[in-house]
Amino acid sequence: MAAKPEVVAYLLENLKKFSANQLREQLAQEGISQKEFDEAFSAAQQAALAAPARKPSPAGKIFLAGAGAAVIIAALVSLSHKPAEEPPPPPPATSAESAYVGHYDYVVRLPKDYVAVQKFKDDRKTIEQVYFCKAGTDPTQFLNEGLYGQLGIVRLQAEPSEFANDLNGLAALTRAASSRAASRGEKFSVKNIQISSLRGIQVNYEMPNARVECFILGDKVLYSFLAGEDDDTFRDILNSLRDANSES
């Protein structure tokens, strides 16, 4: 079977940015089999040796857009996966703090020199993802959660909550998040948190990839904040969340 040209194009553009295992995992999420990856990887390596100065192709850019990062909250809300458009370049930063108003009328305050890059994971625009990052951050880095701590990236996902109007919503959310982490063989800890009037949980992952994720229950929206580490920048962004529906 001949290697798929769009997979080869994607690999050619990203061989120097990510390891083979990272590329394999990203493409597996897009339905590329082990055999298809091996064929394309071999073809890409040969092409790279033959033409080291090759410019990025349109096919590679299109395929890169579909290789989104794995979604931790997938166990909580079941939706069919569709390739999303590549995030646009970050807008210019302001020298002072600014605010981002989200799709669901929530507000998050941005730290100095930070910008917000928005995209949607579905055509109906029900699952919003926002990347809070330093001005000038390469959008392709959003795909690699392992770089979030080093680059100061915080990812927010906002979507309709299946725990709305559930008196035991926090307990159900804790069970779902814990089950998800346990099924992936991760070492983690969970604790309850409070953001303004909103309840939520914080999951600290220790192994195999250290990171922190906070799930916040709005009146109608479930918020998920993901960062590489629980530092001041992450805390500032997380604690600034205000949900108009919950606080009206």
C-alpha positions as protocol buffer text, in pm:
chain_id: "A"
residue {
  index: 1
  type: MET
  ca { x: 0 y: 0 z: 0 }
}
residue {
  index: 2
  type: ALA
  ca { x: 138 y: 339 z: -101 }
}
residue {
  index: 3
  type: ALA
  ca { x: 191 y: 595 z: 172 }
}
residue {
  index: 4
  type: LYS
  ca { x: -84 y: 855 z: 200 }
}
residue {
  index: 5
  type: PRO
  ca { x: 48 y: 1182 z: 53 }
}
residue {
  index: 6
  type: GLU
  ca { x: -127 y: 1403 z: 308 }
}
residue {
  index: 7
  type: VAL
  ca { x: 28 y: 1204 z: 595 }
}
residue {
  index: 8
  type: VAL
  ca { x: 371 y: 1224 z: 433 }
}
residue {
  index: 9
  type: ALA
  ca { x: 327 y: 1602 z: 390 }
}
residue {
  index: 10
  type: TYR
  ca { x: 232 y: 1643 z: 756 }
}
residue {
  index: 11
  type: LEU
  ca { x: 533 y: 1441 z: 872 }
}
residue {
  index: 12
  type: LEU
  ca { x: 771 y: 1635 z: 648 }
}
residue {
  index: 13
  type: GLU
  ca { x: 664 y: 1959 z: 811 }
}
residue {
  index: 14
  type: ASN
  ca { x: 686 y: 1826 z: 1167 }
}
residue {
  index: 15
  type: LEU
  ca { x: 975 y: 1578 z: 1181 }
}
residue {
  index: 16
  type: LYS
  ca { x: 1201 y: 1842 z: 1337 }
}
residue {
  index: 17
  type: LYS
  ca { x: 936 y: 1976 z: 1578 }
}
residue {
  index: 18
  type: PHE
  ca { x: 815 y: 1654 z: 1742 }
}
residue {
  index: 19
  type: SER
  ca { x: 948 y: 1309 z: 1820 }
}
residue {
  index: 20
  type: ALA
  ca { x: 835 y: 1004 z: 1624 }
}
residue {
  index: 21
  type: ASN
  ca { x: 626 y: 884 z: 1921 }
}
residue {
  index: 22
  type: GLN
  ca { x: 453 y: 1223 z: 1954 }
}
residue {
  index: 23
  type: LEU
  ca { x: 371 y: 1224 z: 1583 }
}
residue {
  index: 24
  type: ARG
  ca { x: 247 y: 868 z: 1603 }
}
residue {
  index: 25
  type: GLU
  ca { x: 12 y: 955 z: 1891 }
}
residue {
  index: 26
  type: GLN
  ca { x: -117 y: 1270 z: 1720 }
}
residue {
  index: 27
  type: LEU
  ca { x: -195 y: 1087 z: 1398 }
}
residue {
  index: 28
  type: ALA
  ca { x: -349 y: 790 z: 1579 }
}
residue {
  index: 29
  type: GLN
  ca { x: -609 y: 1034 z: 1712 }
}
residue {
  index: 30
  type: GLU
  ca { x: -692 y: 1118 z: 1350 }
}
residue {
  index: 31
  type: GLY
  ca { x: -750 y: 752 z: 1260 }
}
residue {
  index: 32
  type: ILE
  ca { x: -410 y: 677 z: 1106 }
}
residue {
  index: 33
  type: SER
  ca { x: -316 y: 314 z: 1166 }
}
residue {
  index: 34
  type: GLN
  ca { x: 25 y: 189 z: 1279 }
}
residue {
  index: 35
  type: LYS
  ca { x: 94 y: 49 z: 931 }
}
residue {
  index: 36
  type: GLU
  ca { x: -10 y: 372 z: 758 }
}
residue {
  index: 37
  type: PHE
  ca { x: 212 y: 573 z: 993 }
}
residue {
  index: 38
  type: ASP
  ca { x: 515 y: 348 z: 934 }
}
residue {
  index: 39
  type: GLU
  ca { x: 474 y: 371 z: 554 }
}
residue {
  index: 40
  type: ALA
  ca { x: 433 y: 749 z: 562 }
}
residue {
  index: 41
  type: PHE
  ca { x: 718 y: 795 z: 812 }
}
residue {
  index: 42
  type: SER
  ca { x: 956 y: 598 z: 592 }
}
residue {
  index: 43
  type: ALA
  ca { x: 851 y: 795 z: 284 }
}
residue {
  index: 44
  type: ALA
  ca { x: 887 y: 1126 z: 469 }
}
residue {
  index: 45
  type: GLN
  ca { x: 1239 y: 1039 z: 588 }
}
residue {
  index: 46
  type: GLN
  ca { x: 1344 y: 951 z: 234 }
}
residue {
  index: 47
  type: ALA
  ca { x: 1190 y: 1270 z: 96 }
}
residue {
  index: 48
  type: ALA
  ca { x: 1359 y: 1479 z: 365 }
}
residue {
  index: 49
  type: LEU
  ca { x: 1699 y: 1337 z: 274 }
}
residue {
  index: 50
  type: ALA
  ca { x: 1636 y: 1396 z: -96 }
}
residue {
  index: 51
  type: ALA
  ca { x: 1505 y: 1751 z: -52 }
}
residue {
  index: 52
  type: PRO
  ca { x: 1611 y: 1898 z: 285 }
}
residue {
  index: 53
  type: ALA
  ca { x: 1506 y: 2252 z: 186 }
}
residue {
  index: 54
  type: ARG
  ca { x: 1151 y: 2151 z: 93 }
}
residue {
  index: 55
  type: LYS
  ca { x: 893 y: 2421 z: 169 }
}
residue {
  index: 56
  type: PRO
  ca { x: 576 y: 2338 z: 365 }
}
residue {
  index: 57
  type: SER
  ca { x: 304 y: 2213 z: 131 }
}
residue {
  index: 58
  type: PRO
  ca { x: -64 y: 2312 z: 141 }
}
residue {
  index: 59
  type: ALA
  ca { x: -156 y: 1948 z: 198 }
}
residue {
  index: 60
  type: GLY
  ca { x: 63 y: 1935 z: 507 }
}
residue {
  index: 61
  type: LYS
  ca { x: -91 y: 2251 z: 648 }
}
residue {
  index: 62
  type: ILE
  ca { x: -441 y: 2111 z: 599 }
}
residue {
  index: 63
  type: PHE
  ca { x: -354 y: 1785 z: 766 }
}
residue {
  index: 64
  type: LEU
  ca { x: -174 y: 1957 z: 1055 }
}
residue {
  index: 65
  type: ALA
  ca { x: -495 y: 2144 z: 1134 }
}
residue {
  index: 66
  type: GLY
  ca { x: -669 y: 1817 z: 1211 }
}
residue {
  index: 67
  type: ALA
  ca { x: -405 y: 1683 z: 1446 }
}
residue {
  index: 68
  type: GLY
  ca { x: -543 y: 1839 z: 1766 }
}
residue {
  index: 69
  type: ALA
  ca { x: -422 y: 1754 z: 2115 }
}
residue {
  index: 70
  type: ALA
  ca { x: -591 y: 1473 z: 2309 }
}
residue {
  index: 71
  type: VAL
  ca { x: -897 y: 1590 z: 2503 }
}
residue {
  index: 72
  type: ILE
  ca { x: -897 y: 1489 z: 2869 }
}
residue {
  index: 73
  type: ILE
  ca { x: -1264 y: 1569 z: 2906 }
}
residue {
  index: 74
  type: ALA
  ca { x: -1368 y: 1328 z: 2629 }
}
residue {
  index: 75
  type: ALA
  ca { x: -1498 y: 1082 z: 2885 }
}
residue {
  index: 76
  type: LEU
  ca { x: -1734 y: 1342 z: 3023 }
}
residue {
  index: 77
  type: VAL
  ca { x: -1899 y: 1452 z: 2698 }
}
residue {
  index: 78
  type: SER
  ca { x: -1925 y: 1207 z: 2408 }
}
residue {
  index: 79
  type: LEU
  ca { x: -1909 y: 1381 z: 2068 }
}
residue {
  index: 80
  type: SER
  ca { x: -1785 y: 1259 z: 1732 }
}
residue {
  index: 81
  type: HIS
  ca { x: -1435 y: 1393 z: 1655 }
}
residue {
  index: 82
  type: LYS
  ca { x: -1386 y: 1610 z: 1348 }
}
residue {
  index: 83
  type: PRO
  ca { x: -1065 y: 1780 z: 1237 }
}
residue {
  index: 84
  type: ALA
  ca { x: -1068 y: 2144 z: 1346 }
}
residue {
  index: 85
  type: GLU
  ca { x: -921 y: 2439 z: 1166 }
}
residue {
  index: 86
  type: GLU
  ca { x: -569 y: 2543 z: 1261 }
}
residue {
  index: 87
  type: PRO
  ca { x: -578 y: 2819 z: 1525 }
}
residue {
  index: 88
  type: PRO
  ca { x: -515 y: 3166 z: 1383 }
}
residue {
  index: 89
  type: PRO
  ca { x: -195 y: 3350 z: 1477 }
}
residue {
  index: 90
  type: PRO
  ca { x: -211 y: 3515 z: 1821 }
}
residue {
  index: 91
  type: PRO
  ca { x: -327 y: 3878 z: 1806 }
}
residue {
  index: 92
  type: PRO
  ca { x: -93 y: 4155 z: 1924 }
}
residue {
  index: 93
  type: ALA
  ca { x: -60 y: 4182 z: 2301 }
}
residue {
  index: 94
  type: THR
  ca { x: -131 y: 4492 z: 2503 }
}
residue {
  index: 95
  type: SER
  ca { x: 117 y: 4625 z: 2756 }
}
residue {
  index: 96
  type: ALA
  ca { x: -145 y: 4611 z: 3033 }
}
residue {
  index: 97
  type: GLU
  ca { x: -391 y: 4347 z: 3149 }
}
residue {
  index: 98
  type: SER
  ca { x: -691 y: 4286 z: 2927 }
}
residue {
  index: 99
  type: ALA
  ca { x: -999 y: 4063 z: 2933 }
}
residue {
  index: 100
  type: TYR
  ca { x: -1131 y: 3788 z: 2708 }
}
residue {
  index: 101
  type: VAL
  ca { x: -1508 y: 3748 z: 2668 }
}
residue {
  index: 102
  type: GLY
  ca { x: -1588 y: 3390 z: 2572 }
}
residue {
  index: 103
  type: HIS
  ca { x: -1848 y: 3228 z: 2350 }
}
residue {
  index: 104
  type: TYR
  ca { x: -2069 y: 3149 z: 2651 }
}
residue {
  index: 105
  type: ASP
  ca { x: -2052 y: 3501 z: 2796 }
}
residue {
  index: 106
  type: TYR
  ca { x: -1787 y: 3424 z: 3053 }
}
residue {
  index: 107
  type: VAL
  ca { x: -1492 y: 3653 z: 3119 }
}
residue {
  index: 108
  type: VAL
  ca { x: -1126 y: 3568 z: 3182 }
}
residue {
  index: 109
  type: ARG
  ca { x: -863 y: 3831 z: 3263 }
}
residue {
  index: 110
  type: LEU
  ca { x: -539 y: 3804 z: 3066 }
}
residue {
  index: 111
  type: PRO
  ca { x: -200 y: 3861 z: 3229 }
}
residue {
  index: 112
  type: LYS
  ca { x: 26 y: 4133 z: 3091 }
}
residue {
  index: 113
  type: ASP
  ca { x: 163 y: 4052 z: 2743 }
}
residue {
  index: 114
  type: TYR
  ca { x: -80 y: 3760 z: 2706 }
}
residue {
  index: 115
  type: VAL
  ca { x: -326 y: 3702 z: 2421 }
}
residue {
  index: 116
  type: ALA
  ca { x: -619 y: 3465 z: 2364 }
}
residue {
  index: 117
  type: VAL
  ca { x: -648 y: 3240 z: 2058 }
}
residue {
  index: 118
  type: GLN
  ca { x: -992 y: 3089 z: 2005 }
}
residue {
  index: 119
  type: LYS
  ca { x: -1112 y: 2795 z: 1798 }
}
residue {
  index: 120
  type: PHE
  ca { x: -1406 y: 2552 z: 1800 }
}
residue {
  index: 121
  type: LYS
  ca { x: -1381 y: 2174 z: 1799 }
}
residue {
  index: 122
  type: ASP
  ca { x: -1709 y: 2121 z: 1613 }
}
residue {
  index: 123
  type: ASP
  ca { x: -1902 y: 2281 z: 1328 }
}
residue {
  index: 124
  type: ARG
  ca { x: -2193 y: 2369 z: 1554 }
}
residue {
  index: 125
  type: LYS
  ca { x: -1957 y: 2575 z: 1771 }
}
residue {
  index: 126
  type: THR
  ca { x: -2061 y: 2413 z: 2097 }
}
residue {
  index: 127
  type: ILE
  ca { x: -1710 y: 2319 z: 2218 }
}
residue {
  index: 128
  type: GLU
  ca { x: -1491 y: 2627 z: 2246 }
}
residue {
  index: 129
  type: GLN
  ca { x: -1117 y: 2605 z: 2303 }
}
residue {
  index: 130
  type: VAL
  ca { x: -912 y: 2909 z: 2397 }
}
residue {
  index: 131
  type: TYR
  ca { x: -533 y: 2917 z: 2427 }
}
residue {
  index: 132
  type: PHE
  ca { x: -397 y: 3184 z: 2661 }
}
residue {
  index: 133
  type: CYS
  ca { x: -35 y: 3242 z: 2568 }
}
residue {
  index: 134
  type: LYS
  ca { x: 241 y: 3499 z: 2541 }
}
residue {
  index: 135
  type: ALA
  ca { x: 227 y: 3718 z: 2231 }
}
residue {
  index: 136
  type: GLY
  ca { x: 424 y: 3563 z: 1945 }
}
residue {
  index: 137
  type: THR
  ca { x: 377 y: 3200 z: 2057 }
}
residue {
  index: 138
  type: ASP
  ca { x: 382 y: 2961 z: 1760 }
}
residue {
  index: 139
  type: PRO
  ca { x: 27 y: 2815 z: 1732 }
}
residue {
  index: 140
  type: THR
  ca { x: 169 y: 2475 z: 1635 }
}
residue {
  index: 141
  type: GLN
  ca { x: 298 y: 2447 z: 1992 }
}
residue {
  index: 142
  type: PHE
  ca { x: -64 y: 2424 z: 2112 }
}
residue {
  index: 143
  type: LEU
  ca { x: -60 y: 2061 z: 1995 }
}
residue {
  index: 144
  type: ASN
  ca { x: 208 y: 1958 z: 2243 }
}
residue {
  index: 145
  type: GLU
  ca { x: 82 y: 1965 z: 2602 }
}
residue {
  index: 146
  type: GLY
  ca { x: 431 y: 1879 z: 2718 }
}
residue {
  index: 147
  type: LEU
  ca { x: 543 y: 2233 z: 2627 }
}
residue {
  index: 148
  type: TYR
  ca { x: 264 y: 2416 z: 2812 }
}
residue {
  index: 149
  type: GLY
  ca { x: 465 y: 2460 z: 3131 }
}
residue {
  index: 150
  type: GLN
  ca { x: 781 y: 2578 z: 2952 }
}
residue {
  index: 151
  type: LEU
  ca { x: 591 y: 2823 z: 2726 }
}
residue {
  index: 152
  type: GLY
  ca { x: 333 y: 2938 z: 2982 }
}
residue {
  index: 153
  type: ILE
  ca { x: 35 y: 2817 z: 2776 }
}
residue {
  index: 154
  type: VAL
  ca { x: -302 y: 2766 z: 2946 }
}
residue {
  index: 155
  type: ARG
  ca { x: -580 y: 2594 z: 2751 }
}
residue {
  index: 156
  type: LEU
  ca { x: -944 y: 2651 z: 2834 }
}
residue {
  index: 157
  type: GLN
  ca { x: -1225 y: 2436 z: 2702 }
}
residue {
  index: 158
  type: ALA
  ca { x: -1585 y: 2552 z: 2751 }
}
residue {
  index: 159
  type: GLU
  ca { x: -1885 y: 2341 z: 2656 }
}
residue {
  index: 160
  type: PRO
  ca { x: -2243 y: 2271 z: 2765 }
}
residue {
  index: 161
  type: SER
  ca { x: -2236 y: 2089 z: 3099 }
}
residue {
  index: 162
  type: GLU
  ca { x: -2398 y: 1750 z: 3142 }
}
residue {
  index: 163
  type: PHE
  ca { x: -2389 y: 1819 z: 3517 }
}
residue {
  index: 164
  type: ALA
  ca { x: -2618 y: 2124 z: 3498 }
}
residue {
  index: 165
  type: ASN
  ca { x: -2900 y: 2123 z: 3754 }
}
residue {
  index: 166
  type: ASP
  ca { x: -2750 y: 1814 z: 3919 }
}
residue {
  index: 167
  type: LEU
  ca { x: -2730 y: 1841 z: 4298 }
}
residue {
  index: 168
  type: ASN
  ca { x: -2457 y: 1575 z: 4292 }
}
residue {
  index: 169
  type: GLY
  ca { x: -2281 y: 1726 z: 3992 }
}
residue {
  index: 170
  type: LEU
  ca { x: -1950 y: 1781 z: 4168 }
}
residue {
  index: 171
  type: ALA
  ca { x: -1936 y: 1421 z: 4288 }
}
residue {
  index: 172
  type: ALA
  ca { x: -2026 y: 1294 z: 3941 }
}
residue {
  index: 173
  type: LEU
  ca { x: -1760 y: 1516 z: 3784 }
}
residue {
  index: 174
  type: THR
  ca { x: -1500 y: 1388 z: 4032 }
}
residue {
  index: 175
  type: ARG
  ca { x: -1586 y: 1025 z: 3950 }
}
residue {
  index: 176
  type: ALA
  ca { x: -1570 y: 1088 z: 3575 }
}
residue {
  index: 177
  type: ALA
  ca { x: -1237 y: 1272 z: 3588 }
}
residue {
  index: 178
  type: SER
  ca { x: -1084 y: 1013 z: 3822 }
}
residue {
  index: 179
  type: SER
  ca { x: -1206 y: 725 z: 3609 }
}
residue {
  index: 180
  type: ARG
  ca { x: -1058 y: 885 z: 3300 }
}
residue {
  index: 181
  type: ALA
  ca { x: -718 y: 936 z: 3461 }
}
residue {
  index: 182
  type: ALA
  ca { x: -713 y: 586 z: 3612 }
}
residue {
  index: 183
  type: SER
  ca { x: -801 y: 425 z: 3277 }
}
residue {
  index: 184
  type: ARG
  ca { x: -496 y: 592 z: 3127 }
}
residue {
  index: 185
  type: GLY
  ca { x: -268 y: 456 z: 3398 }
}
residue {
  index: 186
  type: GLU
  ca { x: -183 y: 799 z: 3535 }
}
residue {
  index: 187
  type: LYS
  ca { x: -75 y: 883 z: 3888 }
}
residue {
  index: 188
  type: PHE
  ca { x: -292 y: 1170 z: 4005 }
}
residue {
  index: 189
  type: SER
  ca { x: -462 y: 1343 z: 4297 }
}
residue {
  index: 190
  type: VAL
  ca { x: -794 y: 1530 z: 4315 }
}
residue {
  index: 191
  type: LYS
  ca { x: -914 y: 1809 z: 4541 }
}
residue {
  index: 192
  type: ASN
  ca { x: -1217 y: 2039 z: 4554 }
}
residue {
  index: 193
  type: ILE
  ca { x: -1172 y: 2406 z: 4467 }
}
residue {
  index: 194
  type: GLN
  ca { x: -1384 y: 2721 z: 4460 }
}
residue {
  index: 195
  type: ILE
  ca { x: -1355 y: 2994 z: 4194 }
}
residue {
  index: 196
  type: SER
  ca { x: -1567 y: 3291 z: 4300 }
}
residue {
  index: 197
  type: SER
  ca { x: -1914 y: 3138 z: 4335 }
}
residue {
  index: 198
  type: LEU
  ca { x: -1829 y: 2835 z: 4120 }
}
residue {
  index: 199
  type: ARG
  ca { x: -1741 y: 2489 z: 4248 }
}
residue {
  index: 200
  type: GLY
  ca { x: -1493 y: 2260 z: 4083 }
}
residue {
  index: 201
  type: ILE
  ca { x: -1209 y: 2012 z: 4117 }
}
residue {
  index: 202
  type: GLN
  ca { x: -837 y: 2027 z: 4054 }
}
residue {
  index: 203
  type: VAL
  ca { x: -658 y: 1722 z: 3916 }
}
residue {
  index: 204
  type: ASN
  ca { x: -280 y: 1713 z: 3957 }
}
residue {
  index: 205
  type: TYR
  ca { x: -119 y: 1458 z: 3727 }
}
residue {
  index: 206
  type: GLU
  ca { x: 223 y: 1333 z: 3833 }
}
residue {
  index: 207
  type: MET
  ca { x: 297 y: 1049 z: 3590 }
}
residue {
  index: 208
  type: PRO
  ca { x: 361 y: 990 z: 3309 }
}
residue {
  index: 209
  type: ASN
  ca { x: 319 y: 1358 z: 3214 }
}
residue {
  index: 210
  type: ALA
  ca { x: 312 y: 1619 z: 3492 }
}
residue {
  index: 211
  type: ARG
  ca { x: 39 y: 1882 z: 3444 }
}
residue {
  index: 212
  type: VAL
  ca { x: -259 y: 2035 z: 3622 }
}
residue {
  index: 213
  type: GLU
  ca { x: -623 y: 2050 z: 3513 }
}
residue {
  index: 214
  type: CYS
  ca { x: -916 y: 2226 z: 3679 }
}
residue {
  index: 215
  type: PHE
  ca { x: -1279 y: 2149 z: 3599 }
}
residue {
  index: 216
  type: ILE
  ca { x: -1520 y: 2428 z: 3697 }
}
residue {
  index: 217
  type: LEU
  ca { x: -1899 y: 2383 z: 3708 }
}
residue {
  index: 218
  type: GLY
  ca { x: -2087 y: 2682 z: 3572 }
}
residue {
  index: 219
  type: ASP
  ca { x: -2464 y: 2703 z: 3581 }
}
residue {
  index: 220
  type: LYS
  ca { x: -2484 y: 2577 z: 3221 }
}
residue {
  index: 221
  type: VAL
  ca { x: -2121 y: 2544 z: 3111 }
}
residue {
  index: 222
  type: LEU
  ca { x: -1837 y: 2311 z: 3208 }
}
residue {
  index: 223
  type: TYR
  ca { x: -1496 y: 2480 z: 3206 }
}
residue {
  index: 224
  type: SER
  ca { x: -1169 y: 2289 z: 3183 }
}
residue {
  index: 225
  type: PHE
  ca { x: -837 y: 2470 z: 3237 }
}
residue {
  index: 226
  type: LEU
  ca { x: -518 y: 2281 z: 3149 }
}
residue {
  index: 227
  type: ALA
  ca { x: -159 y: 2394 z: 3218 }
}
residue {
  index: 228
  type: GLY
  ca { x: 185 y: 2243 z: 3246 }
}
residue {
  index: 229
  type: GLU
  ca { x: 224 y: 2351 z: 3608 }
}
residue {
  index: 230
  type: ASP
  ca { x: 31 y: 2514 z: 3891 }
}
residue {
  index: 231
  type: ASP
  ca { x: 212 y: 2847 z: 3880 }
}
residue {
  index: 232
  type: ASP
  ca { x: 113 y: 3213 z: 3931 }
}
residue {
  index: 233
  type: THR
  ca { x: 12 y: 3262 z: 3567 }
}
residue {
  index: 234
  type: PHE
  ca { x: -220 y: 2962 z: 3575 }
}
residue {
  index: 235
  type: ARG
  ca { x: -368 y: 3074 z: 3908 }
}
residue {
  index: 236
  type: ASP
  ca { x: -425 y: 3430 z: 3784 }
}
residue {
  index: 237
  type: ILE
  ca { x: -611 y: 3309 z: 3475 }
}
residue {
  index: 238
  type: LEU
  ca { x: -811 y: 3043 z: 3658 }
}
residue {
  index: 239
  type: ASN
  ca { x: -917 y: 3264 z: 3948 }
}
residue {
  index: 240
  type: SER
  ca { x: -1026 y: 3544 z: 3713 }
}
residue {
  index: 241
  type: LEU
  ca { x: -1303 y: 3332 z: 3559 }
}
residue {
  index: 242
  type: ARG
  ca { x: -1647 y: 3490 z: 3588 }
}
residue {
  index: 243
  type: ASP
  ca { x: -1956 y: 3310 z: 3456 }
}
residue {
  index: 244
  type: ALA
  ca { x: -2238 y: 3555 z: 3371 }
}
residue {
  index: 245
  type: ASN
  ca { x: -2509 y: 3289 z: 3390 }
}
residue {
  index: 246
  type: SER
  ca { x: -2398 y: 3171 z: 3734 }
}
residue {
  index: 247
  type: GLU
  ca { x: -2350 y: 3516 z: 3887 }
}
residue {
  index: 248
  type: SER
  ca { x: -2650 y: 3700 z: 3744 }
}
